[in-house]
């Protein structure tokens, strides 16, 4: 806190206003640091990716085959019980 000299009483009184000058200085320094550091973080890597070509045929995707194992050890493939032997 600062002190105010003078005034009506002629004495020293406390200044309760916030001094924002150090805050502005720190914000400007941080702004400069981020402006310098941001271009360094955007490093590009050359990748040779295949071109995106849509499939020529409109084939329906195959239905999935479900494999399940029951608590008793029974194995089912597409709703048909199979043996492990």
PyMOL Python script that loads the backbone (N, CA, C, O; Angstrom):
from pymol import cmd

cmd.read_pdbstr("""\
ATOM      1  N   UNK A   1       0.831  -1.180   0.000  1.00  0.00           N
ATOM      2  CA  UNK A   1       0.000   0.000   0.000  1.00  0.00           C
ATOM      3  C   UNK A   1       0.869   1.235   0.000  1.00  0.00           C
ATOM      4  O   UNK A   1       1.972   1.248   0.547  1.00  0.00           O
ATOM      5  N   UNK A   2       0.361   2.246  -0.610  1.00  0.00           N
ATOM      6  CA  UNK A   2       1.098   3.504  -0.656  1.00  0.00           C
ATOM      7  C   UNK A   2       0.580   4.481   0.387  1.00  0.00           C
ATOM      8  O   UNK A   2      -0.386   4.206   1.099  1.00  0.00           O
ATOM      9  N   UNK A   3       1.218   5.581   0.455  1.00  0.00           N
ATOM     10  CA  UNK A   3       0.795   6.630   1.389  1.00  0.00           C
ATOM     11  C   UNK A   3       0.502   7.883   0.598  1.00  0.00           C
ATOM     12  O   UNK A   3       1.130   8.154  -0.425  1.00  0.00           O
ATOM     13  N   UNK A   4      -0.459   8.642   1.085  1.00  0.00           N
ATOM     14  CA  UNK A   4      -0.840   9.908   0.463  1.00  0.00           C
ATOM     15  C   UNK A   4      -0.354  11.040   1.346  1.00  0.00           C
ATOM     16  O   UNK A   4      -0.666  11.089   2.536  1.00  0.00           O
ATOM     17  N   UNK A   5       0.389  11.926   0.777  1.00  0.00           N
ATOM     18  CA  UNK A   5       0.851  13.079   1.544  1.00  0.00           C
ATOM     19  C   UNK A   5      -0.056  14.262   1.264  1.00  0.00           C
ATOM     20  O   UNK A   5      -0.574  14.408   0.157  1.00  0.00           O
ATOM     21  N   UNK A   6      -0.242  15.077   2.236  1.00  0.00           N
ATOM     22  CA  UNK A   6      -1.061  16.272   2.055  1.00  0.00           C
ATOM     23  C   UNK A   6      -2.508  15.983   2.359  1.00  0.00           C
ATOM     24  O   UNK A   6      -2.813  15.091   3.151  1.00  0.00           O
ATOM     25  N   UNK A   7      -3.387  16.710   1.751  1.00  0.00           N
ATOM     26  CA  UNK A   7      -4.808  16.533   1.991  1.00  0.00           C
ATOM     27  C   UNK A   7      -5.321  17.611   2.919  1.00  0.00           C
ATOM     28  O   UNK A   7      -4.610  18.579   3.190  1.00  0.00           O
ATOM     29  N   UNK A   8      -6.534  17.469   3.409  1.00  0.00           N
ATOM     30  CA  UNK A   8      -7.151  18.472   4.263  1.00  0.00           C
ATOM     31  C   UNK A   8      -6.532  18.539   5.638  1.00  0.00           C
ATOM     32  O   UNK A   8      -6.366  19.625   6.193  1.00  0.00           O
ATOM     33  N   UNK A   9      -6.185  17.379   6.203  1.00  0.00           N
ATOM     34  CA  UNK A   9      -5.654  17.380   7.565  1.00  0.00           C
ATOM     35  C   UNK A   9      -4.165  17.674   7.583  1.00  0.00           C
ATOM     36  O   UNK A   9      -3.621  17.985   8.643  1.00  0.00           O
ATOM     37  N   UNK A  10      -3.496  17.586   6.457  1.00  0.00           N
ATOM     38  CA  UNK A  10      -2.067  17.866   6.400  1.00  0.00           C
ATOM     39  C   UNK A  10      -1.218  16.710   6.874  1.00  0.00           C
ATOM     40  O   UNK A  10       0.008  16.825   6.886  1.00  0.00           O
ATOM     41  N   UNK A  11      -1.812  15.612   7.262  1.00  0.00           N
ATOM     42  CA  UNK A  11      -1.062  14.463   7.754  1.00  0.00           C
ATOM     43  C   UNK A  11      -0.898  13.405   6.681  1.00  0.00           C
ATOM     44  O   UNK A  11      -1.217  13.635   5.515  1.00  0.00           O
ATOM     45  N   UNK A  12      -0.405  12.261   7.077  1.00  0.00           N
ATOM     46  CA  UNK A  12      -0.194  11.134   6.178  1.00  0.00           C
ATOM     47  C   UNK A  12      -1.361  10.173   6.356  1.00  0.00           C
ATOM     48  O   UNK A  12      -1.667   9.753   7.472  1.00  0.00           O
ATOM     49  N   UNK A  13      -2.010   9.829   5.247  1.00  0.00           N
ATOM     50  CA  UNK A  13      -3.111   8.859   5.309  1.00  0.00           C
ATOM     51  C   UNK A  13      -2.807   7.695   4.378  1.00  0.00           C
ATOM     52  O   UNK A  13      -1.971   7.799   3.480  1.00  0.00           O
ATOM     53  N   UNK A  14      -3.489   6.604   4.604  1.00  0.00           N
ATOM     54  CA  UNK A  14      -3.244   5.409   3.786  1.00  0.00           C
ATOM     55  C   UNK A  14      -3.978   5.521   2.456  1.00  0.00           C
ATOM     56  O   UNK A  14      -5.090   6.046   2.385  1.00  0.00           O
ATOM     57  N   UNK A  15      -3.332   5.014   1.397  1.00  0.00           N
ATOM     58  CA  UNK A  15      -3.920   4.969   0.062  1.00  0.00           C
ATOM     59  C   UNK A  15      -4.455   3.557  -0.149  1.00  0.00           C
ATOM     60  O   UNK A  15      -3.684   2.597  -0.145  1.00  0.00           O
ATOM     61  N   UNK A  16      -5.759   3.422  -0.330  1.00  0.00           N
ATOM     62  CA  UNK A  16      -6.353   2.094  -0.487  1.00  0.00           C
ATOM     63  C   UNK A  16      -6.605   1.726  -1.944  1.00  0.00           C
ATOM     64  O   UNK A  16      -7.268   0.723  -2.212  1.00  0.00           O
ATOM     65  N   UNK A  17      -6.097   2.506  -2.889  1.00  0.00           N
ATOM     66  CA  UNK A  17      -6.263   2.189  -4.306  1.00  0.00           C
ATOM     67  C   UNK A  17      -5.238   1.143  -4.721  1.00  0.00           C
ATOM     68  O   UNK A  17      -4.113   1.123  -4.222  1.00  0.00           O
ATOM     69  N   UNK A  18      -5.642   0.279  -5.637  1.00  0.00           N
ATOM     70  CA  UNK A  18      -4.761  -0.785  -6.107  1.00  0.00           C
ATOM     71  C   UNK A  18      -3.810  -0.213  -7.146  1.00  0.00           C
ATOM     72  O   UNK A  18      -4.222   0.517  -8.046  1.00  0.00           O
ATOM     73  N   UNK A  19      -2.538  -0.551  -7.013  1.00  0.00           N
ATOM     74  CA  UNK A  19      -1.521  -0.124  -7.970  1.00  0.00           C
ATOM     75  C   UNK A  19      -1.446  -1.197  -9.058  1.00  0.00           C
ATOM     76  O   UNK A  19      -0.939  -2.292  -8.813  1.00  0.00           O
ATOM     77  N   UNK A  20      -1.945  -0.890 -10.255  1.00  0.00           N
ATOM     78  CA  UNK A  20      -2.012  -1.887 -11.316  1.00  0.00           C
ATOM     79  C   UNK A  20      -0.793  -1.854 -12.228  1.00  0.00           C
ATOM     80  O   UNK A  20      -0.713  -2.666 -13.149  1.00  0.00           O
ATOM     81  N   UNK A  21       0.138  -0.971 -12.015  1.00  0.00           N
ATOM     82  CA  UNK A  21       1.310  -0.880 -12.897  1.00  0.00           C
ATOM     83  C   UNK A  21       2.138  -2.163 -12.904  1.00  0.00           C
ATOM     84  O   UNK A  21       2.502  -2.622 -13.987  1.00  0.00           O
ATOM     85  N   UNK A  22       2.459  -2.773 -11.750  1.00  0.00           N
ATOM     86  CA  UNK A  22       3.216  -4.041 -11.813  1.00  0.00           C
ATOM     87  C   UNK A  22       2.424  -5.156 -12.502  1.00  0.00           C
ATOM     88  O   UNK A  22       2.998  -5.991 -13.201  1.00  0.00           O
ATOM     89  N   UNK A  23       1.109  -5.162 -12.303  1.00  0.00           N
ATOM     90  CA  UNK A  23       0.277  -6.172 -12.944  1.00  0.00           C
ATOM     91  C   UNK A  23       0.311  -6.028 -14.464  1.00  0.00           C
ATOM     92  O   UNK A  23       0.413  -7.025 -15.178  1.00  0.00           O
ATOM     93  N   UNK A  24       0.226  -4.806 -14.958  1.00  0.00           N
ATOM     94  CA  UNK A  24       0.269  -4.558 -16.395  1.00  0.00           C
ATOM     95  C   UNK A  24       1.634  -4.929 -16.951  1.00  0.00           C
ATOM     96  O   UNK A  24       1.721  -5.476 -18.050  1.00  0.00           O
ATOM     97  N   UNK A  25       2.698  -4.645 -16.217  1.00  0.00           N
ATOM     98  CA  UNK A  25       4.048  -5.004 -16.664  1.00  0.00           C
ATOM     99  C   UNK A  25       4.193  -6.522 -16.799  1.00  0.00           C
ATOM    100  O   UNK A  25       4.751  -7.006 -17.784  1.00  0.00           O
ATOM    101  N   UNK A  26       3.702  -7.258 -15.831  1.00  0.00           N
ATOM    102  CA  UNK A  26       3.810  -8.717 -15.880  1.00  0.00           C
ATOM    103  C   UNK A  26       2.976  -9.268 -17.034  1.00  0.00           C
ATOM    104  O   UNK A  26       3.413 -10.191 -17.721  1.00  0.00           O
ATOM    105  N   UNK A  27       1.797  -8.723 -17.256  1.00  0.00           N
ATOM    106  CA  UNK A  27       0.952  -9.194 -18.356  1.00  0.00           C
ATOM    107  C   UNK A  27       1.609  -8.928 -19.717  1.00  0.00           C
ATOM    108  O   UNK A  27       1.515  -9.760 -20.619  1.00  0.00           O
ATOM    109  N   UNK A  28       2.263  -7.789 -19.868  1.00  0.00           N
ATOM    110  CA  UNK A  28       2.947  -7.497 -21.130  1.00  0.00           C
ATOM    111  C   UNK A  28       4.123  -8.442 -21.364  1.00  0.00           C
ATOM    112  O   UNK A  28       4.351  -8.886 -22.490  1.00  0.00           O
ATOM    113  N   UNK A  29       4.868  -8.749 -20.303  1.00  0.00           N
ATOM    114  CA  UNK A  29       5.983  -9.697 -20.435  1.00  0.00           C
ATOM    115  C   UNK A  29       5.456 -11.079 -20.805  1.00  0.00           C
ATOM    116  O   UNK A  29       6.029 -11.742 -21.670  1.00  0.00           O
ATOM    117  N   UNK A  30       4.372 -11.526 -20.165  1.00  0.00           N
ATOM    118  CA  UNK A  30       3.800 -12.823 -20.509  1.00  0.00           C
ATOM    119  C   UNK A  30       3.266 -12.846 -21.936  1.00  0.00           C
ATOM    120  O   UNK A  30       3.389 -13.857 -22.628  1.00  0.00           O
ATOM    121  N   UNK A  31       2.678 -11.748 -22.378  1.00  0.00           N
ATOM    122  CA  UNK A  31       2.192 -11.663 -23.756  1.00  0.00           C
ATOM    123  C   UNK A  31       3.341 -11.815 -24.745  1.00  0.00           C
ATOM    124  O   UNK A  31       3.207 -12.526 -25.740  1.00  0.00           O
ATOM    125  N   UNK A  32       4.449 -11.169 -24.490  1.00  0.00           N
ATOM    126  CA  UNK A  32       5.616 -11.268 -25.373  1.00  0.00           C
ATOM    127  C   UNK A  32       6.161 -12.696 -25.375  1.00  0.00           C
ATOM    128  O   UNK A  32       6.524 -13.225 -26.426  1.00  0.00           O
ATOM    129  N   UNK A  33       6.215 -13.316 -24.197  1.00  0.00           N
ATOM    130  CA  UNK A  33       6.725 -14.694 -24.115  1.00  0.00           C
ATOM    131  C   UNK A  33       5.849 -15.636 -24.927  1.00  0.00           C
ATOM    132  O   UNK A  33       6.367 -16.469 -25.670  1.00  0.00           O
ATOM    133  N   UNK A  34       4.531 -15.519 -24.801  1.00  0.00           N
ATOM    134  CA  UNK A  34       3.638 -16.405 -25.552  1.00  0.00           C
ATOM    135  C   UNK A  34       3.660 -16.097 -27.047  1.00  0.00           C
ATOM    136  O   UNK A  34       3.511 -17.007 -27.862  1.00  0.00           O
ATOM    137  N   UNK A  35       3.841 -14.843 -27.417  1.00  0.00           N
ATOM    138  CA  UNK A  35       3.924 -14.515 -28.845  1.00  0.00           C
ATOM    139  C   UNK A  35       5.179 -15.099 -29.474  1.00  0.00           C
ATOM    140  O   UNK A  35       5.169 -15.466 -30.649  1.00  0.00           O
ATOM    141  N   UNK A  36       6.251 -15.191 -28.713  1.00  0.00           N
ATOM    142  CA  UNK A  36       7.498 -15.769 -29.232  1.00  0.00           C
ATOM    143  C   UNK A  36       7.412 -17.294 -29.218  1.00  0.00           C
ATOM    144  O   UNK A  36       7.907 -17.947 -30.138  1.00  0.00           O
ATOM    145  N   UNK A  37       6.789 -17.872 -28.185  1.00  0.00           N
ATOM    146  CA  UNK A  37       6.780 -19.326 -28.025  1.00  0.00           C
ATOM    147  C   UNK A  37       5.728 -20.005 -28.901  1.00  0.00           C
ATOM    148  O   UNK A  37       5.904 -21.171 -29.255  1.00  0.00           O
ATOM    149  N   UNK A  38       4.654 -19.328 -29.259  1.00  0.00           N
ATOM    150  CA  UNK A  38       3.575 -19.965 -30.021  1.00  0.00           C
ATOM    151  C   UNK A  38       4.013 -20.437 -31.408  1.00  0.00           C
ATOM    152  O   UNK A  38       3.659 -21.554 -31.784  1.00  0.00           O
ATOM    153  N   UNK A  39       4.762 -19.657 -32.189  1.00  0.00           N
ATOM    154  CA  UNK A  39       5.187 -20.181 -33.500  1.00  0.00           C
ATOM    155  C   UNK A  39       6.127 -21.376 -33.396  1.00  0.00           C
ATOM    156  O   UNK A  39       6.177 -22.197 -34.312  1.00  0.00           O
ATOM    157  N   UNK A  40       6.869 -21.490 -32.302  1.00  0.00           N
ATOM    158  CA  UNK A  40       7.769 -22.630 -32.138  1.00  0.00           C
ATOM    159  C   UNK A  40       7.001 -23.916 -31.862  1.00  0.00           C
ATOM    160  O   UNK A  40       7.505 -25.004 -32.141  1.00  0.00           O
ATOM    161  N   UNK A  41       5.793 -23.810 -31.319  1.00  0.00           N
ATOM    162  CA  UNK A  41       5.010 -24.991 -30.984  1.00  0.00           C
ATOM    163  C   UNK A  41       4.306 -25.574 -32.201  1.00  0.00           C
ATOM    164  O   UNK A  41       3.786 -26.687 -32.124  1.00  0.00           O
ATOM    165  N   UNK A  42       4.273 -24.870 -33.301  1.00  0.00           N
ATOM    166  CA  UNK A  42       3.589 -25.358 -34.503  1.00  0.00           C
ATOM    167  C   UNK A  42       4.616 -25.902 -35.492  1.00  0.00           C
ATOM    168  O   UNK A  42       4.821 -25.341 -36.569  1.00  0.00           O
ATOM    169  N   UNK A  43       5.249 -26.993 -35.112  1.00  0.00           N
ATOM    170  CA  UNK A  43       6.230 -27.641 -35.971  1.00  0.00           C
ATOM    171  C   UNK A  43       5.486 -28.627 -36.866  1.00  0.00           C
ATOM    172  O   UNK A  43       4.724 -29.459 -36.373  1.00  0.00           O
ATOM    173  N   UNK A  44       5.698 -28.540 -38.152  1.00  0.00           N
ATOM    174  CA  UNK A  44       4.995 -29.432 -39.067  1.00  0.00           C
ATOM    175  C   UNK A  44       5.876 -30.631 -39.411  1.00  0.00           C
ATOM    176  O   UNK A  44       7.096 -30.521 -39.529  1.00  0.00           O
ATOM    177  N   UNK A  45       5.219 -31.773 -39.565  1.00  0.00           N
ATOM    178  CA  UNK A  45       5.897 -33.013 -39.933  1.00  0.00           C
ATOM    179  C   UNK A  45       5.327 -33.458 -41.273  1.00  0.00           C
ATOM    180  O   UNK A  45       4.110 -33.526 -41.439  1.00  0.00           O
ATOM    181  N   UNK A  46       6.183 -33.754 -42.208  1.00  0.00           N
ATOM    182  CA  UNK A  46       5.762 -34.174 -43.537  1.00  0.00           C
ATOM    183  C   UNK A  46       5.280 -35.618 -43.479  1.00  0.00           C
ATOM    184  O   UNK A  46       6.025 -36.511 -43.074  1.00  0.00           O
ATOM    185  N   UNK A  47       4.030 -35.846 -43.885  1.00  0.00           N
ATOM    186  CA  UNK A  47       3.458 -37.184 -43.932  1.00  0.00           C
ATOM    187  C   UNK A  47       3.014 -37.487 -45.352  1.00  0.00           C
ATOM    188  O   UNK A  47       2.416 -36.642 -46.018  1.00  0.00           O
ATOM    189  N   UNK A  48       3.305 -38.684 -45.807  1.00  0.00           N
ATOM    190  CA  UNK A  48       2.846 -39.133 -47.114  1.00  0.00           C
ATOM    191  C   UNK A  48       1.635 -40.040 -46.908  1.00  0.00           C
ATOM    192  O   UNK A  48       1.780 -41.253 -46.753  1.00  0.00           O
ATOM    193  N   UNK A  49       0.446 -39.451 -46.907  1.00  0.00           N
ATOM    194  CA  UNK A  49      -0.776 -40.207 -46.705  1.00  0.00           C
ATOM    195  C   UNK A  49      -1.394 -40.561 -48.053  1.00  0.00           C
ATOM    196  O   UNK A  49      -1.273 -39.799 -49.013  1.00  0.00           O
ATOM    197  N   UNK A  50      -2.053 -41.708 -48.127  1.00  0.00           N
ATOM    198  CA  UNK A  50      -2.726 -42.046 -49.383  1.00  0.00           C
ATOM    199  C   UNK A  50      -3.913 -41.114 -49.586  1.00  0.00           C
ATOM    200  O   UNK A  50      -4.481 -40.612 -48.616  1.00  0.00           O
ATOM    201  N   UNK A  51      -4.290 -40.881 -50.837  1.00  0.00           N
ATOM    202  CA  UNK A  51      -5.430 -39.987 -51.081  1.00  0.00           C
ATOM    203  C   UNK A  51      -6.734 -40.637 -50.636  1.00  0.00           C
ATOM    204  O   UNK A  51      -6.878 -41.859 -50.673  1.00  0.00           O
ATOM    205  N   UNK A  52      -7.658 -39.820 -50.225  1.00  0.00           N
ATOM    206  CA  UNK A  52      -8.959 -40.315 -49.791  1.00  0.00           C
ATOM    207  C   UNK A  52      -9.820 -40.568 -51.019  1.00  0.00           C
ATOM    208  O   UNK A  52     -10.289 -39.631 -51.665  1.00  0.00           O
ATOM    209  N   UNK A  53     -10.021 -41.830 -51.332  1.00  0.00           N
ATOM    210  CA  UNK A  53     -10.800 -42.214 -52.507  1.00  0.00           C
ATOM    211  C   UNK A  53     -12.013 -43.001 -52.022  1.00  0.00           C
ATOM    212  O   UNK A  53     -11.846 -44.007 -51.333  1.00  0.00           O
ATOM    213  N   UNK A  54     -13.209 -42.579 -52.356  1.00  0.00           N
ATOM    214  CA  UNK A  54     -14.384 -43.357 -51.934  1.00  0.00           C
ATOM    215  C   UNK A  54     -14.442 -44.678 -52.686  1.00  0.00           C
ATOM    216  O   UNK A  54     -13.929 -44.795 -53.799  1.00  0.00           O
ATOM    217  N   UNK A  55     -15.069 -45.666 -52.068  1.00  0.00           N
ATOM    218  CA  UNK A  55     -15.158 -46.975 -52.708  1.00  0.00           C
ATOM    219  C   UNK A  55     -16.045 -46.877 -53.950  1.00  0.00           C
ATOM    220  O   UNK A  55     -17.057 -46.176 -53.949  1.00  0.00           O
ATOM    221  N   UNK A  56     -15.653 -47.585 -55.002  1.00  0.00           N
ATOM    222  CA  UNK A  56     -16.373 -47.511 -56.272  1.00  0.00           C
ATOM    223  C   UNK A  56     -17.694 -48.270 -56.210  1.00  0.00           C
ATOM    224  O   UNK A  56     -18.664 -47.884 -56.863  1.00  0.00           O
ATOM    225  N   UNK A  57     -17.734 -49.335 -55.438  1.00  0.00           N
ATOM    226  CA  UNK A  57     -18.960 -50.135 -55.387  1.00  0.00           C
ATOM    227  C   UNK A  57     -19.790 -49.753 -54.168  1.00  0.00           C
ATOM    228  O   UNK A  57     -19.268 -49.283 -53.157  1.00  0.00           O
ATOM    229  N   UNK A  58     -21.054 -49.963 -54.287  1.00  0.00           N
ATOM    230  CA  UNK A  58     -21.969 -49.671 -53.187  1.00  0.00           C
ATOM    231  C   UNK A  58     -22.369 -50.970 -52.486  1.00  0.00           C
ATOM    232  O   UNK A  58     -23.551 -51.214 -52.242  1.00  0.00           O
ATOM    233  N   UNK A  59     -21.381 -51.793 -52.167  1.00  0.00           N
ATOM    234  CA  UNK A  59     -21.645 -53.062 -51.496  1.00  0.00           C
ATOM    235  C   UNK A  59     -22.130 -52.808 -50.077  1.00  0.00           C
ATOM    236  O   UNK A  59     -21.667 -51.901 -49.384  1.00  0.00           O
ATOM    237  N   UNK A  60     -23.079 -53.642 -49.673  1.00  0.00           N
ATOM    238  CA  UNK A  60     -23.537 -53.575 -48.300  1.00  0.00           C
ATOM    239  C   UNK A  60     -22.462 -54.204 -47.415  1.00  0.00           C
ATOM    240  O   UNK A  60     -21.854 -55.204 -47.797  1.00  0.00           O
ATOM    241  N   UNK A  61     -22.229 -53.642 -46.267  1.00  0.00           N
ATOM    242  CA  UNK A  61     -21.233 -54.273 -45.376  1.00  0.00           C
ATOM    243  C   UNK A  61     -21.737 -55.630 -44.899  1.00  0.00           C
ATOM    244  O   UNK A  61     -22.940 -55.848 -44.750  1.00  0.00           O
ATOM    245  N   UNK A  62     -20.806 -56.522 -44.668  1.00  0.00           N
ATOM    246  CA  UNK A  62     -21.153 -57.866 -44.219  1.00  0.00           C
ATOM    247  C   UNK A  62     -21.722 -57.803 -42.807  1.00  0.00           C
ATOM    248  O   UNK A  62     -21.345 -56.956 -41.998  1.00  0.00           O
ATOM    249  N   UNK A  63     -22.631 -58.715 -42.541  1.00  0.00           N
ATOM    250  CA  UNK A  63     -23.209 -58.807 -41.200  1.00  0.00           C
ATOM    251  C   UNK A  63     -22.141 -59.362 -40.257  1.00  0.00           C
ATOM    252  O   UNK A  63     -21.379 -60.248 -40.641  1.00  0.00           O
ATOM    253  N   UNK A  64     -22.082 -58.856 -39.049  1.00  0.00           N
ATOM    254  CA  UNK A  64     -21.073 -59.371 -38.108  1.00  0.00           C
ATOM    255  C   UNK A  64     -21.426 -60.778 -37.641  1.00  0.00           C
ATOM    256  O   UNK A  64     -22.595 -61.161 -37.595  1.00  0.00           O
ATOM    257  N   UNK A  65     -20.396 -61.535 -37.299  1.00  0.00           N
ATOM    258  CA  UNK A  65     -20.571 -62.871 -36.757  1.00  0.00           C
ATOM    259  C   UNK A  65     -20.280 -62.776 -35.270  1.00  0.00           C
ATOM    260  O   UNK A  65     -19.184 -62.387 -34.865  1.00  0.00           O
ATOM    261  N   UNK A  66     -21.266 -63.133 -34.462  1.00  0.00           N
ATOM    262  CA  UNK A  66     -21.122 -63.039 -33.019  1.00  0.00           C
ATOM    263  C   UNK A  66     -20.619 -64.360 -32.460  1.00  0.00           C
ATOM    264  O   UNK A  66     -21.143 -65.423 -32.792  1.00  0.00           O
ATOM    265  N   UNK A  67     -19.610 -64.291 -31.617  1.00  0.00           N
ATOM    266  CA  UNK A  67     -19.067 -65.457 -30.931  1.00  0.00           C
ATOM    267  C   UNK A  67     -19.292 -65.235 -29.448  1.00  0.00           C
ATOM    268  O   UNK A  67     -18.896 -64.203 -28.907  1.00  0.00           O
ATOM    269  N   UNK A  68     -19.927 -66.198 -28.782  1.00  0.00           N
ATOM    270  CA  UNK A  68     -20.178 -66.037 -27.350  1.00  0.00           C
ATOM    271  C   UNK A  68     -19.835 -67.327 -26.627  1.00  0.00           C
ATOM    272  O   UNK A  68     -19.971 -68.424 -27.169  1.00  0.00           O
ATOM    273  N   UNK A  69     -19.392 -67.168 -25.402  1.00  0.00           N
ATOM    274  CA  UNK A  69     -19.064 -68.295 -24.528  1.00  0.00           C
ATOM    275  C   UNK A  69     -19.962 -68.177 -23.310  1.00  0.00           C
ATOM    276  O   UNK A  69     -19.965 -67.153 -22.626  1.00  0.00           O
ATOM    277  N   UNK A  70     -20.727 -69.232 -23.040  1.00  0.00           N
ATOM    278  CA  UNK A  70     -21.662 -69.241 -21.916  1.00  0.00           C
ATOM    279  C   UNK A  70     -20.919 -69.598 -20.625  1.00  0.00           C
ATOM    280  O   UNK A  70     -19.753 -69.993 -20.646  1.00  0.00           O
ATOM    281  N   UNK A  71     -21.624 -69.449 -19.509  1.00  0.00           N
ATOM    282  CA  UNK A  71     -21.024 -69.753 -18.203  1.00  0.00           C
ATOM    283  C   UNK A  71     -20.620 -71.220 -18.087  1.00  0.00           C
ATOM    284  O   UNK A  71     -19.625 -71.534 -17.432  1.00  0.00           O
ATOM    285  N   UNK A  72     -21.363 -72.108 -18.702  1.00  0.00           N
ATOM    286  CA  UNK A  72     -21.063 -73.538 -18.624  1.00  0.00           C
ATOM    287  C   UNK A  72     -19.934 -73.963 -19.543  1.00  0.00           C
ATOM    288  O   UNK A  72     -19.558 -75.135 -19.535  1.00  0.00           O
ATOM    289  N   UNK A  73     -19.372 -73.049 -20.342  1.00  0.00           N
ATOM    290  CA  UNK A  73     -18.291 -73.387 -21.250  1.00  0.00           C
ATOM    291  C   UNK A  73     -18.760 -73.682 -22.660  1.00  0.00           C
ATOM    292  O   UNK A  73     -17.947 -74.036 -23.514  1.00  0.00           O
ATOM    293  N   UNK A  74     -20.064 -73.544 -22.932  1.00  0.00           N
ATOM    294  CA  UNK A  74     -20.582 -73.786 -24.277  1.00  0.00           C
ATOM    295  C   UNK A  74     -20.165 -72.632 -25.193  1.00  0.00           C
ATOM    296  O   UNK A  74     -20.211 -71.466 -24.802  1.00  0.00           O
ATOM    297  N   UNK A  75     -19.761 -72.975 -26.409  1.00  0.00           N
ATOM    298  CA  UNK A  75     -19.323 -71.994 -27.391  1.00  0.00           C
ATOM    299  C   UNK A  75     -20.373 -71.875 -28.478  1.00  0.00           C
ATOM    300  O   UNK A  75     -20.769 -72.878 -29.071  1.00  0.00           O
ATOM    301  N   UNK A  76     -20.830 -70.655 -28.746  1.00  0.00           N
ATOM    302  CA  UNK A  76     -21.826 -70.393 -29.775  1.00  0.00           C
ATOM    303  C   UNK A  76     -21.233 -69.469 -30.821  1.00  0.00           C
ATOM    304  O   UNK A  76     -20.667 -68.424 -30.501  1.00  0.00           O
ATOM    305  N   UNK A  77     -21.374 -69.874 -32.091  1.00  0.00           N
ATOM    306  CA  UNK A  77     -20.963 -69.010 -33.214  1.00  0.00           C
ATOM    307  C   UNK A  77     -22.199 -68.793 -34.051  1.00  0.00           C
ATOM    308  O   UNK A  77     -22.739 -69.735 -34.630  1.00  0.00           O
ATOM    309  N   UNK A  78     -22.646 -67.569 -34.116  1.00  0.00           N
ATOM    310  CA  UNK A  78     -23.841 -67.190 -34.882  1.00  0.00           C
ATOM    311  C   UNK A  78     -25.028 -68.043 -34.514  1.00  0.00           C
ATOM    312  O   UNK A  78     -25.667 -68.628 -35.388  1.00  0.00           O
ATOM    313  N   UNK A  79     -25.333 -68.124 -33.231  1.00  0.00           N
ATOM    314  CA  UNK A  79     -26.507 -68.853 -32.689  1.00  0.00           C
ATOM    315  C   UNK A  79     -26.442 -70.343 -32.932  1.00  0.00           C
ATOM    316  O   UNK A  79     -27.482 -70.996 -32.856  1.00  0.00           O
ATOM    317  N   UNK A  80     -25.296 -70.923 -33.218  1.00  0.00           N
ATOM    318  CA  UNK A  80     -25.143 -72.373 -33.379  1.00  0.00           C
ATOM    319  C   UNK A  80     -24.108 -72.858 -32.381  1.00  0.00           C
ATOM    320  O   UNK A  80     -23.004 -72.319 -32.293  1.00  0.00           O
ATOM    321  N   UNK A  81     -24.479 -73.874 -31.638  1.00  0.00           N
ATOM    322  CA  UNK A  81     -23.561 -74.423 -30.648  1.00  0.00           C
ATOM    323  C   UNK A  81     -22.474 -75.249 -31.343  1.00  0.00           C
ATOM    324  O   UNK A  81     -22.772 -76.073 -32.208  1.00  0.00           O
ATOM    325  N   UNK A  82     -21.237 -75.029 -30.969  1.00  0.00           N
ATOM    326  CA  UNK A  82     -20.128 -75.758 -31.561  1.00  0.00           C
ATOM    327  C   UNK A  82     -19.317 -76.411 -30.443  1.00  0.00           C
ATOM    328  O   UNK A  82     -19.407 -76.019 -29.280  1.00  0.00           O
ATOM    329  N   UNK A  83     -18.544 -77.390 -30.813  1.00  0.00           N
ATOM    330  CA  UNK A  83     -17.679 -78.051 -29.824  1.00  0.00           C
ATOM    331  C   UNK A  83     -16.247 -77.586 -30.026  1.00  0.00           C
ATOM    332  O   UNK A  83     -15.848 -77.220 -31.132  1.00  0.00           O
ATOM    333  N   UNK A  84     -15.489 -77.605 -28.957  1.00  0.00           N
ATOM    334  CA  UNK A  84     -14.079 -77.169 -29.007  1.00  0.00           C
ATOM    335  C   UNK A  84     -13.149 -78.269 -29.425  1.00  0.00           C
ATOM    336  O   UNK A  84     -11.956 -78.009 -29.582  1.00  0.00           O
ATOM    337  N   UNK A  85     -13.617 -79.493 -29.619  1.00  0.00           N
ATOM    338  CA  UNK A  85     -12.744 -80.617 -29.954  1.00  0.00           C
ATOM    339  C   UNK A  85     -12.329 -80.629 -31.373  1.00  0.00           C
ATOM    340  O   UNK A  85     -11.592 -81.521 -31.793  1.00  0.00           O
TER     341      UNK A  85
END
""", "prot")
cmd.dss("prot")
cmd.show_as("cartoon", "prot")
cmd.util.cbc("prot")
cmd.orient("prot")
